[in-house]
Amino acid sequence: MAQMTMIRAITNALDIALAADNKVLVFGEDVGRNGGVFRATEGLQAKYGETRVFDTPLAESGIIGLANGLALEGFRPVPEIQFLGFIFEAMDQILGQAARMRYRTNGRFHIPMVVRSPFGGGVKTPELHSDSLEGLFLQSPGVKVVIPSNPYDAKGLLLSAIADNDVVVFLEHMRLYRSVKQEVPEETYTVPLGKASVLRQGSDVTVIAYGYMVQTALRAAHQWQEQHGLSAEVIDLRTLYPMDIETIVSSIKKTHRAIIVQEAQKSAGGAAEIIAQINENAIYHLEAPVLRIAPPDTVYPFGVVEDDWLPSPELVVTGLQKVMSL
């Protein structure tokens, strides 16, 4: 095994996928010789050539439109949208075209496409670079949403996503790219889509999170135990859709309380869907309402105040105390 950052684990996964299947193509803005804004594709064009790893014009609708056509012709495209806030220009190609292809053609065609994109706050980016927009994809059948929280999962989930025959939106939190190192096998392995991971055992409250908020939840759980002597079970969702409700329910049967921590604005996002599924599947095991820890319903703020806007471990501890008092 090697110690890898998340960005290196992603590069390694792309390298393995390109080597294993000449139908895998990687493309996007500046992903070729420059290796992308964060160097996620560094060295891949030199290794596999300009027909396998290549730059595109600055046109998100064109990038995903090209990916749709290539997928219909039997390729497995892995396009990169440079920042998730730029995805709006490609929403018709993803949701109106790619996600509907199998239904529209009565199963004759599918779109095995992985849309990679960085997102996430705490790094003081310009406007539209940090927005958490995962909730936009949850109402669209045919799209899977994957958000890793660590290097090991990032590699395994990306290889699973590339092998999947559905459209996968694969979101990479910028704050995790180089802030966490982990032992990652250099050989091929996969982490299944739709399977959550229990990262911390606990008995008093279940904390559900994904992406960078997993790190926030783990720090909060540690603080809470030190300050109040209570234990929180922390679940890393890994895949927002399909959602592993079985792992969540199993935890709630033990703790009888739950909070969800998300970086996206509070209303109508992943947390709302998680709460709905908990109510449908585990409401009789709850001893208190499920709480959301999330930013307010405002536009993502400018960098100078984003630390006050984003959920912090202290805010999560406050939520843990509140749910215990209900």
C-alpha positions in Angstrom: 0.0 0.0 0.0 1.0 3.6 -0.5 0.1 6.8 1.4 -2.1 8.8 -0.9 -4.0 12.0 -0.8 -7.5 12.0 -2.3 -6.3 13.7 -5.4 -3.6 11.1 -6.0 -6.1 8.3 -5.3 -8.3 9.7 -8.0 -5.4 10.0 -10.4 -4.5 6.4 -9.7 -8.1 5.2 -10.3 -8.2 7.0 -13.6 -4.9 5.5 -14.6 -6.1 2.0 -13.8 -9.4 2.5 -15.7 -7.6 3.9 -18.8 -5.1 1.0 -18.8 -7.8 -1.6 -18.4 -10.2 -0.5 -21.1 -9.4 1.5 -24.2 -13.1 2.6 -24.3 -12.5 4.8 -21.2 -11.9 8.4 -22.2 -11.0 11.4 -20.0 -11.7 14.9 -21.2 -12.6 18.4 -20.0 -11.2 21.9 -19.6 -7.4 21.8 -19.2 -7.3 18.1 -18.2 -4.7 17.2 -20.8 -1.2 18.6 -20.7 -2.0 20.7 -17.6 -3.5 17.8 -15.7 -6.6 19.8 -14.6 -6.9 22.7 -12.1 -6.1 20.4 -9.2 -3.8 18.1 -11.2 -6.2 15.1 -10.9 -5.3 14.0 -14.4 -1.6 14.9 -14.3 0.5 12.7 -16.5 -2.4 10.8 -18.0 -2.3 12.4 -21.5 1.5 11.8 -21.7 0.8 8.1 -20.9 -2.3 7.4 -23.0 -2.2 10.0 -25.7 -4.3 12.9 -26.9 -7.1 10.6 -28.2 -7.7 9.1 -24.7 -7.1 12.2 -22.5 -7.8 15.5 -24.1 -8.8 19.1 -23.6 -12.2 20.6 -24.6 -13.4 24.1 -25.2 -14.8 26.0 -22.2 -18.4 24.8 -22.9 -19.9 22.5 -20.3 -22.9 21.7 -22.5 -20.5 20.7 -25.2 -18.5 18.5 -22.9 -21.5 16.5 -21.7 -23.1 16.5 -25.1 -19.9 14.9 -26.5 -19.9 12.4 -23.6 -23.5 11.4 -24.4 -22.6 10.7 -28.0 -19.5 8.8 -27.1 -21.4 6.7 -24.6 -24.0 5.8 -27.2 -21.2 4.6 -29.5 -19.9 2.2 -26.8 -17.3 4.4 -25.0 -17.1 4.9 -21.3 -16.5 8.7 -21.0 -15.3 10.3 -17.8 -15.8 14.1 -18.4 -14.7 16.7 -15.9 -16.7 19.8 -15.1 -14.1 22.1 -13.8 -16.2 23.3 -10.8 -19.7 22.0 -9.8 -21.1 25.5 -9.9 -20.6 25.4 -13.7 -22.9 22.4 -14.1 -26.0 24.5 -14.9 -25.0 24.8 -18.5 -25.0 21.0 -18.8 -28.1 20.1 -16.9 -30.2 19.4 -20.0 -27.5 17.1 -21.3 -27.3 15.2 -18.0 -30.9 15.2 -16.8 -32.9 15.7 -20.0 -30.8 13.4 -22.2 -28.4 11.0 -20.5 -30.5 10.1 -17.5 -33.5 9.2 -19.8 -31.7 7.3 -22.5 -32.4 3.8 -21.3 -36.1 4.6 -20.7 -36.4 6.5 -24.0 -34.9 3.6 -26.0 -36.7 0.8 -24.1 -33.4 -0.5 -22.8 -31.5 -0.6 -26.1 -29.0 2.1 -25.1 -27.5 3.3 -21.8 -25.0 6.1 -20.9 -22.1 4.7 -18.9 -20.8 8.1 -18.1 -19.0 9.5 -14.9 -19.2 13.2 -14.5 -16.4 14.2 -12.2 -16.5 17.7 -10.5 -14.8 19.4 -7.6 -17.0 21.3 -5.2 -17.1 22.4 -1.5 -16.4 25.2 0.9 -13.7 26.2 3.3 -11.1 27.0 0.7 -12.1 30.6 -0.1 -12.9 30.2 -3.8 -14.6 32.8 -6.0 -18.4 32.7 -6.6 -19.9 29.5 -8.1 -16.8 27.4 -7.3 -17.8 26.0 -3.8 -21.5 25.4 -4.2 -22.9 22.1 -3.0 -25.5 21.2 -5.7 -25.9 17.5 -5.1 -29.6 17.9 -4.3 -30.3 19.0 -7.9 -29.7 15.4 -9.1 -31.7 13.5 -6.5 -35.1 13.9 -8.3 -33.8 12.6 -11.6 -34.1 8.8 -12.0 -31.1 7.4 -13.9 -28.5 9.4 -12.1 -26.3 8.1 -9.3 -24.6 10.6 -6.9 -21.3 9.6 -5.3 -19.5 11.8 -2.7 -16.4 10.2 -1.1 -14.9 11.5 2.1 -11.4 9.9 2.1 -8.7 8.7 -0.4 -9.5 4.9 0.0 -13.1 5.4 -0.8 -12.4 7.9 -3.6 -10.4 5.4 -5.6 -12.7 2.4 -5.0 -15.9 4.4 -5.6 -14.5 6.0 -8.8 -13.6 2.6 -10.3 -17.0 1.3 -9.4 -18.6 4.3 -11.0 -16.6 3.9 -14.3 -17.7 0.3 -14.5 -21.4 1.2 -13.8 -23.8 1.4 -16.8 -25.7 4.4 -15.3 -24.9 8.1 -15.3 -22.8 8.8 -12.2 -22.2 12.3 -10.8 -19.0 11.9 -8.9 -18.3 14.9 -6.6 -14.9 15.6 -5.0 -14.7 18.0 -2.1 -11.8 20.4 -2.7 -11.0 20.7 0.9 -10.3 16.9 1.0 -8.0 16.8 -2.0 -4.8 17.2 -0.1 -5.8 17.6 3.6 -6.2 13.8 4.3 -3.7 11.0 3.6 -4.5 7.4 3.9 -3.1 4.0 3.0 -4.5 3.1 -0.4 -3.8 -0.2 -2.3 -2.0 0.6 -5.6 -3.8 -2.3 -7.3 -7.4 -2.4 -8.5 -10.2 -2.6 -6.0 -13.7 -1.3 -5.8 -16.0 0.1 -3.2 -19.6 -0.7 -4.0 -22.0 2.1 -4.9 -25.0 2.4 -2.5 -23.2 1.1 0.6 -22.6 3.4 3.5 -19.7 3.0 6.0 -20.0 3.2 9.8 -16.8 5.0 10.7 -17.4 5.4 14.5 -19.4 3.2 16.7 -21.7 4.9 19.2 -24.8 4.3 21.3 -26.5 7.6 21.9 -27.1 9.4 18.6 -26.6 8.5 14.9 -24.8 11.2 12.9 -25.1 10.9 9.1 -22.9 12.8 6.8 -21.1 12.7 3.4 -18.1 14.5 1.8 -16.1 16.9 4.0 -18.9 16.9 6.6 -17.9 13.4 7.6 -14.6 14.9 8.9 -16.7 17.6 10.7 -19.0 14.9 12.2 -16.1 12.8 13.4 -14.4 15.8 15.2 -17.8 16.7 16.7 -18.3 13.2 18.0 -14.9 13.2 19.6 -15.5 16.6 21.3 -19.0 15.5 22.4 -17.6 12.4 24.1 -14.8 14.4 25.8 -17.2 17.2 27.0 -20.3 15.2 27.9 -19.4 11.5 28.1 -21.8 10.5 25.4 -21.1 8.6 22.2 -22.2 9.3 18.6 -22.2 6.7 15.9 -21.0 8.3 12.6 -22.1 7.0 9.2 -20.4 8.1 6.0 -23.1 7.8 3.4 -20.6 7.6 0.5 -23.4 7.4 -2.1 -26.3 9.9 -1.8 -28.2 8.0 -4.5 -28.7 5.1 -4.2 -28.9 5.5 -0.5 -28.1 2.8 2.0 -31.1 3.2 4.2 -30.5 -0.3 5.7 -27.3 0.8 7.5 -29.0 4.0 8.7 -32.0 2.1 10.1 -29.8 -0.5 11.8 -27.9 2.3 13.6 -31.1 4.1 14.6 -32.5 0.9 16.1 -29.5 1.1 18.4 -29.3 4.9 19.2 -33.0 6.0 18.7 -31.9 9.5 17.7 -30.3 11.0 14.6 -28.9 14.1 13.1 -27.8 14.8 9.5 -24.9 17.1 8.7 -24.7 18.6 5.2 -22.8 21.4 3.6 -25.6 22.3 1.2 -28.3 24.8 2.2 -30.9 23.3 4.5 -34.0 23.1 2.4 -34.8 20.3 -0.1 -31.4 18.6 -0.2 -29.8 15.3 0.8 -30.7 15.7 4.5 -34.4 16.2 3.7 -34.4 13.0 1.7 -32.6 11.1 4.4 -35.1 12.3 7.0 -38.0 11.3 4.8 -36.6 7.8 4.4 -35.9 7.5 8.1 -39.5 8.4 8.8 -40.8 5.8 6.3 -38.5 3.0 7.6 -37.7 3.7 11.3 -40.0 6.2 12.8 -41.1 3.8 15.6 -37.5 3.5 16.7 -37.1 7.2 17.2 -37.3 8.9 20.6 -36.8 12.4 19.1 -37.3 14.2 15.8 -34.4 13.9 13.3 -32.4 17.2 13.1 -30.5 18.8 10.3 -27.3 20.6 10.8 -26.9 22.7 7.6 -26.1 26.3 6.4 -29.0 28.7 6.1 -31.0 29.0 2.9 -28.9 31.8 1.3 -26.6 32.0 -1.6 -23.1 30.7 -0.8 -21.3 33.6 0.8 -18.1 35.3 -0.2 -14.9 33.7 1.3 -14.4 36.3 4.0 -17.5 35.0 5.9 -17.8 31.4 4.7 -16.3 29.9 7.9 -19.3 31.4 9.8 -21.7 30.0 7.2 -20.5 26.4 7.1 -21.3 23.8 9.7 -18.6 23.5 12.3 -17.8 20.7 14.9 -19.1 23.1 17.6 -22.4 23.5 15.7 -22.7 19.8 15.4 -22.1 19.4 19.2 -24.9 21.9 19.8 -27.1 19.8 17.6 -26.2 16.6 19.5 -27.0 18.2 22.8 -30.3 19.5 21.4 -31.5 16.1 20.1 -30.6 14.5 23.4 -32.8 17.0 25.2 -35.9 16.4 23.0 
